[in-house]
Amino acid sequence: MQFKTLPKTAGTLFAMITVASSPLTAQETSTTPLDQLRLSAAKADELVVYEGLPSSQKDESSLVQELSRKDVVILCSQAFYAPGASASQSPLIREIITDADSIKTYSGQKDCGPFHPDYVVCWQVDGISRYIFIGLECGEIIYCSPQVTRQYDLTADALKKLQVAFQPYAKKRPEN
């Protein structure tokens, strides 16, 4: 994935992933956004995982402090620690996000509060960047592509597996 670096603000490195605008394949246009997520993640050469910063709901002062770090990047308006790491350490991540039984229709906001991404998984297929923002506390994901943004719930089994699969990537957040 290629990054375009934006000006630093308050010590934070802002970056965005360059997204090429190429048409969807016939298979992708005839499928649902969830099918597009699965198809493209299965087709991707590499998945990259970024660890998210602390939630402002839990500790706002810690979040403010972490945002001033030089190794923070902004992806789709969310803050993550850089650099990202290849998901090849954990093939279970790809297995879960491409499994039809792991992701279900979004049931609405949970008692755990508003969505906060603990991790984002990024990939490119045919020059198009895609993201799955994963909130482990509430068991929710947000899938983003240039064409669509959709929120979904993880099944209980998928959530348990992802909590284990992401452990090797939990390295920088203060509560880790």
Number of C-alpha atoms within 10 A of each C-alpha: 14 11 11 9 13 12 10 11 11 10 13 18 19 20 19 15 18 14 16 12 12 10 11 13 9 8 10 15 12 11 12 10 18 18 17 21 21 19 18 19 24 18 14 15 10 17 23 17 26 26 25 25 24 25 15 12 11 9 11 12 11 16 18 13 9 21 23 14 14 16 16 22 25 19 17 12 9 13 25 26 22 17 13 17 15 16 21 13 12 16 12 17 21 18 15 20 23 21 14 12 12 17 22 15 13 14 10 10 11 12 7 11 10 12 20 23 25 22 23 24 23 25 21 23 15 14 13 19 20 25 24 24 25 27 21 19 15 19 21 27 27 19 21 19 17 13 10 10 13 14 19 18 21 24 16 12 11 20 22 13 15 20 13 12 17 20 11 11 17 15 11 16 16 11 10 8
